[in-house]
Amino acid sequence: MQTKTPLETSGDQSGSTLKRCARWPRLRALAWSGERLYAARGYDLLSASISHPCDRTSWEPVGTFDPGWVRRLSATTRLSARLLRDGFHALARSPNGAVVAAVAGAIVRINPPEREFVVTHRIGRGTRPLHLTTTPDGRIYWGEYFDNPRRDEVHIYASEDAGKTWDIAYTFAKGAIRHVHNIVHDPWQNCLWVLTGDYGTECRILRASFDFSSVNPVLQGDQQARAVALVPMPDGLYFSSDTPLEQNYIYRLDRGGGVSRLAPICGSSIYGCQVKGRVFFSTMVEPSEVNRDRQVRIYGGSKAGWLPRLSWPKDHWSMRLFQYGNAFLPDGQNSTPYLAVSTIAVESDDMVTSLYRVDS
């Protein structure tokens, strides 16, 4: 398969293109809120209104979190930040303006114009959730993500006061799952989708009500139901599999419950998003006997099908110590024509956020 550098214009038979128009080193994009993009540089949170031309974007400080002097120091260099998994890792903005984020060992919150994040929940198992999810009524959710070798019970937490306090909204019984991968709000069916893993019947995609009085499995039972990235669209749910044990694919779960396999992808996928009605997924480079691709890729759907639009080669540093090669796609609702991509552990664009205009 021929690869392109991320600076090139990537196109397909339908005429759609991705062209990079901005590049910000040491910045990680976390979440969209309309046309505003939230991103972190270490433990400093910034935001910007993304407009044309995007290379003139002005980043404004939102707030900062004090993790202690050791992590403040390690976050200043790329390799030590990668080694210790420093910085913000997930973020959600409440409709009232409060910002809730995940850092190592804690859920933190700020209510602008405050400038200092405060800890509102200490994480007792694992280091942090993979994602935070908010709903239009202001509820915020996250699920426990930890190694869980004994398959203990696993909790989903919810806040109804914009992240000030947290309660257990739902508990998976002991032996049911390993951990929670993601919780996604679906505005078309006004529900939540819960994704869990990692083996056998632990791999599930479940539909849940906001109060978790109703939780029903829709897909479960094999590695192709092992997913982290899921993007709701009017015609259904688009999701990508996340398994080092089998070939990975992009799927659509239509609104009638039918499942279609849309395209193979070259590696495990844990991030997805939509821009201008088009869906994108990224793949990562991880140890696998099946998925041997050494390129981090962005796949996008169009009239021509699902194709890799962008790619970056994995760098030479240890995956075990300095993270898998990956491309983070921010959560939230994006009203702009821009695709934000934050790459890590890749050549040339390690710990860089790039912005691509999606033209069609």
N, C-alpha and C positions, 0 to 999 in steps of 0.2 A: 504494500500500500504506500503510495507516495505521500509524503508529509509536507506541510507548509510551515514556514516560520510564522509566529503570531503577528509580525509586522506586515505580512502580505494581505491583500484583499482576498477573502475566501468567497467563492461563489458557487452556484449550482445551476442546473438546467432551467430552473424557474426564474433566474435572473436575480435572485436575492443575494445580498452580500453582507459580509461583516468586515468593517474596516476600523482599525484601531485609531482613535482620535485623542487619547490621553493615556499617560503612564505615570503612576505615582509609586515610587519605591518606599518600602517599609510601611506600607499601608494595607490593611486587610478590610475589605468590604464585608459588612455584617448584615445589614437589613435596609430595605427600601420602605419609605413611607410616602407614597405618591411620587413626586419628583425629587424628594429629598433622600439622599443616600447617607447612611451612617457607617462610619468606618473607624478603625482603631489603629493607632500607632503605639504599640506596646500597651500601656495602661492609660493612655489618653484617648478619649473618644472625641471624634470630630464629626461634623455633618456638612453637607453642601447641597445646594439646589442645583441639580444637573440640567443645564440648558445649553442651547447651541450658541456659539461653538464651545464644545465641552472642554477644550484644552485651556480655556480661561476660567475654569471652575475655581472658586474661592472657598477654601475649607475653613470652617468656624469651629472654635472649641466648644464642646458640650459639657464635658466634665472629666474627672480623673479619679482613678482608684489607687489607693496606697496598699500594695501587697506586701510591704516590708522591704527592708533595704536589699536583701539578697535578690529578690525577683526584680526590684527596680534596677539593680545593677545588671543582672543577666539579660534583661529585656533590651539593653542598649546595643547588643551585638547580635548579628544574625544567627550564628551557630549556637550560642548559648540560649538564645530565645527559642530556637527549634528544639534543643535538647530538653529544656524544662517546660516546653509547651506554654510559654508565657503569653500574656495578653488576654483580651476578650475573645470568647469563642462562640458565643451565640447572643442574640439580642432581639428584644421585642419592644415596640413602642406602643404604650397604652393610648386609647383615644383621648384621654385627658392630658396627654403630653408627658407623662412619666415614662422613663426609660428603664427597662429591666434587662440585666445581662448576666451571663455566666462567666465566671473566672475559676481558676483552679481552687476547688474546695468550697465554693460559695456561690450563692445567687445574690447579686447586688442591685441597688436601685438608686436612681437620682430623679428628682423632680425639678426640672429647670424653672427658675434661674439658679437653683442650687448648683454647686460646682464639684462637690465631693460625693462620690458613690458611697453608700453605706451598705453593710451586709444585712440582709433580711432573712437569710437562711443558710446555715452551715450544712454542707453536704457530708453525710456520714459514710456513704458507700460509693466508691468510685471517686472521680475527681470533678466531673461536671456532666450535665446532659449534652447531647449532641445538638439539640434545637430547643428554642422557646417558641411558643405559639400564642398569639392573641386573637380574640374574637371581637366583633363589632360592639358587643355589650361591655367590653372591658375586661373580661376574664383572661387570665394568662395561665398556660399549662406547660409542664415539662414532665418527662418520665425518667426514672432512674436508669442510669447506664453504668454498670459495673461488671467485673469479671464473673462473679456469681458461680463459682465451680460447684457449690452444693445445691444450686437451684433453689435458693430461698425465695420467699415471696418478694414481689417487686411492686413498688408504688408509683402511682401517677399523682403529682401534686398540682393544686390549683390555687389561684389567688383571685379574690373578687374585689380587692381594694388596690389594684394597680401595683401589686408586688410588695405591699407593706407586710402582709402576713400570708402564710401558706398552710394549707390543710391537705390531707390525703383525700383525693377525690375518688380513687379506685385502687384496688389491690389485686394483682394477679396472685393466685394461690401458689404455695410452694410446689415446685416441679412443673409449673405451667409454661414458663418462658425463662430465658436467660436474662434478658433486659429489654428496655424500650429503646427503639431506634429513633422514632419521630412521632409527633402528633401534628396533624395538618388540619386547618380549618377549611371547610368546603362551603363557599358562599352560595353555590347553586342548590345544594341539598340541605344547607343550614345544619351541618353536623360536623363531627370530628372524625378523622381517620387516624387510627393508631397502628403503627408498624412495629413489629417485635421480631426477635431472633433468638437463637441462631441456627438450631438444628431440628430436623424432623418437624413435629407439630408445634415446636416453639416459633417457627416462622409463620407469622400471621399478618393479615391486613384486616382490621376490624373497624366496623362503623359504630360510633358512639354518640349519644346525645350529650349536650353540654354539661348536664349534671351527672352523667355516667349511670343513670338509672337503666339505660339500655345500652348494652355492649354486645355486638353480634359479629362473629367472624364471617368474612366474605370470601377470603382466600386463605388457605393454610396448608401446611403439610410437606413442602419440599423446598429445595434451595431457590427455586424461581419465585417463591413467595417471600424470600428473604430480601427485604427492601428497606432503604432509608429515604430515598428521594421519591416524592410523589407530588405531582402538580395537577390540581383540579382545573378542568376546563369545561365549557358548556356541554360538550359531547361525551365527557367521561373523565376518568382519572388516568393520567399518564404516569407510569412509574418505571424505574430501572432496577434490575436485580443487583445484589451486592454479595457475591459469593466467590471465594477463592477456589472452590471445589469443582465448579462447572463453568461452561461458557455462559456469559452474561448477555442479557437482552433488554430491550425497551419494549414495554407492553402498554396496551390501553384496556382499561376496565370500563366498558360503556355503561350508560345509565340504566340499561336493562339487566346488567349483571354478566354480560358476555365478555370474555377475555380474548384479546388478539395479540399475538406476538408480532411486533412491528419490525424489529431489526436486531441483528447481533451487534454487540459492542465489544471493544477490545480489552476491557477490564472491569473490575468492580466499580460501581457508581454509587456515590452517597450524596450528591448534590444535584438539584434540578431547579429550574425557574421558567418563567414565561416572559416574553417581551413582544409587545404588539401582537398578541395572539399566537405567537410561535413558542414552542417548548424547546428547552435546551437541557441537556444533561452533561455532566463531566465524568470522566473515568480517572482512576488513580493507578499508580504503579505500586504493587504490593507483592510480597512473596507468594507465588502460586505455581503449581505444576501445570495448570491448565491455561491461565491467563498470563502469557509470557511477554506481552507487549511492554516495551520500555518507554512508551510515550504517554504523557498525560494528554487527554484529548477532550475536546468539546464537540458533542453531537447536537445537531439541530434538525428539526423536522420541517419539511416544505413540500411543495407539490412534487418535487423530484424524489421524495423519500427521505430517509434518515441517513445522513452522511457526517463524517468527521469534518468539522469546519476549521478547527484550530488544533495545533499540537505543540508540545514542548517535550524535549528529551529529559529523562530523569538525570539529576546530577550524580556525582560519584560518591557522595557521602552516604554513610550507613543508614539503611532504612530503619533498622531497629532502634538506633540512637537518635537520628536526626529527622525522623518522620518519613512517611511514604510520599512519593511525588503526588501532588493533588492540585485541583483547581476548585476553589471555593466559590459557590454562587450564592449571593445573599438572599435571605428570606424576605418576607413582606410583599406588599403590593406595589409593583413598579408601573407608574403611568408614563414613563418616558420611552423613547425609541432606542434606549441604550442597554447593552448587555455589560454588566460589571463582572469581572473575573479576577479573583485573587489567587495567584499561583505560589506554590511552595515546593522546595526541594527539586527544582528544575533548573536547567542551564539557562543563563541569561536573565531570567525573570524570577529568581528566587525572592519570595516575600515582596512581590510587586502586585499592585492592582492596576489592571488595564480596563479601559472603557472602549467598547466597540459600538459603532452605530449600526443598527439593524435596518437595512434598506431592502425593499422588495417592490 
